[in-house]
Structure formats: structure tokens, C-alpha cells
Amino acid sequence: MNEIIDDVKFKMLWNAPVRVVVAERHASFVHGPEDALYFLSVRWPCERGVYYVRAREKCFAAISHRTTMDAAREAFVMACLNAHLVRDDGYSQ
């Protein structure tokens, strides 16, 4: 029984996903701090400035329960807004 429980991984999700558009291509949805860290690490298309750094810090902190999920989402949205990767369509706010 312990083997089954050890293999289960629970993903932390935000109340609403963030819709991200890179270079006017198809949209991606980021559903939580783990997705956000992947996006920031692998798919981030532009300069990694102050908002980018803050978003990474907040997402790591949310995963380790040192800050709220809302704080991590807000930091990620701010980084995306600063990089012009989100639109005001109800998903990003």
C-alpha cells in the first residue's frame, strides 16, 4: 500500500489558469506554480528582469508553503504582463 501512495503526486493549482501567448502563437494555460516554474525556466521568451525573478521566487515559495498560491499567481501574472505575454481576457487577472 505504501508503494502506491508514494507514487501519487499532487499538483498545486490556482483557482483560475493564466493564459499566456508567446510571439502571437497559440495560447498556453498555466495552472499553478509548478507549471509557472516550468514556463519561466523553459519557455520564457524574453529578458529575465525583476518581475521574472520575483515570479520564480514566489512560485518556489508557494510550492514549499512559504507564501500563498494567490501571491505566486499574482507575481507570475505581473511578470507576464511586464513581458507582454498575457491579455486582459478574464484568464490572466
Backbone torsions as a table, in degrees:
resi	resn	phi	psi	omega
1	MET	NA	-40.7	180.0
2	ASN	-61.0	-34.0	179.1
3	GLU	-62.3	-40.1	179.6
4	ILE	-66.3	-45.4	-179.0
5	ILE	-65.6	-38.8	179.8
6	ASP	-63.8	-29.8	-177.9
7	ASP	-80.7	-15.4	-178.8
8	VAL	-78.3	129.9	177.0
9	LYS	-119.7	125.3	179.7
10	PHE	-95.2	131.9	-178.5
11	LYS	-100.2	134.1	178.0
12	MET	-82.5	128.5	-177.4
13	LEU	-121.5	144.9	173.0
14	TRP	-78.8	162.9	178.0
15	ASN	-64.7	-31.0	177.7
16	ALA	-140.5	138.4	179.2
17	PRO	-71.6	161.8	174.9
18	VAL	-105.2	125.0	179.0
19	ARG	-88.1	122.2	-176.6
20	VAL	-119.8	133.2	178.0
21	VAL	-121.1	122.1	179.5
22	VAL	-104.8	120.9	175.7
23	ALA	52.5	42.7	177.0
24	GLU	59.5	17.2	175.8
25	ARG	-87.1	-165.2	-177.9
26	HIS	-61.5	153.8	-179.2
27	ALA	-83.1	148.0	172.2
28	SER	-118.7	152.6	176.7
29	PHE	-112.8	128.2	177.9
30	VAL	-104.4	119.7	-169.7
31	HIS	-99.5	-12.0	-178.3
32	GLY	-173.2	-178.3	-176.0
33	PRO	-64.0	-30.6	177.5
34	GLU	-68.4	-44.9	175.8
35	ASP	-60.9	-41.2	-179.1
36	ALA	-62.9	-42.7	178.1
37	LEU	-63.5	-39.4	176.2
38	TYR	-61.8	-47.9	-179.9
39	PHE	-60.1	-46.3	-179.4
40	LEU	-64.0	-35.6	-176.2
41	SER	-82.5	-36.9	-170.4
42	VAL	-110.7	-36.3	-170.6
43	ARG	-109.5	-2.5	-176.8
44	TRP	-62.4	120.3	-170.4
45	PRO	-93.0	-2.3	-171.6
46	CYS	-139.2	-168.1	-177.2
47	GLU	-56.4	143.8	-179.3
48	ARG	-102.3	85.9	-175.2
49	GLY	-95.9	-157.6	-175.6
50	VAL	-60.8	-43.8	-179.0
51	TYR	-66.5	-37.9	177.1
52	TYR	-60.7	-48.9	-179.2
53	VAL	-61.7	-44.4	179.5
54	ARG	-62.2	-40.6	179.2
55	ALA	-63.1	-44.7	177.9
56	ARG	-60.4	-45.3	-179.7
57	GLU	-61.0	-46.2	-178.0
58	LYS	-66.9	-38.1	179.5
59	CYS	-67.7	-42.6	174.5
60	PHE	-60.2	-42.5	-179.2
61	ALA	-64.6	-38.3	179.1
62	ALA	-66.1	-41.5	179.5
63	ILE	-62.9	-35.1	-180.0
64	SER	-94.5	14.4	175.1
65	HIS	61.7	33.3	177.3
66	ARG	-103.0	-5.4	173.6
67	THR	-151.7	172.8	-176.9
68	THR	-82.0	159.1	174.8
69	MET	-63.2	-38.3	179.4
70	ASP	-63.1	-38.9	178.8
71	ALA	-65.1	-39.8	178.5
72	ALA	-66.6	-43.6	180.0
73	ARG	-63.9	-44.3	179.4
74	GLU	-60.2	-43.4	179.0
75	ALA	-64.6	-39.9	178.1
76	PHE	-65.4	-44.9	178.4
77	VAL	-60.7	-43.2	179.3
78	MET	-61.5	-41.3	177.9
79	ALA	-63.3	-42.9	179.7
80	CYS	-67.9	-39.9	176.0
81	LEU	-61.5	-45.4	179.7
82	ASN	-60.4	-33.3	-179.8
83	ALA	-93.0	4.5	-179.7
84	HIS	59.1	44.3	-179.0
85	LEU	-108.7	-5.4	178.1
86	VAL	-125.0	155.3	176.8
87	ARG	-121.5	154.6	179.0
88	ASP	-80.2	84.3	-177.1
89	ASP	-126.9	14.9	179.3
90	GLY	96.0	-20.4	179.5
91	TYR	-90.1	-26.5	-171.0
92	SER	-97.7	-7.7	-176.5
93	GLN	-102.6	NA	NA
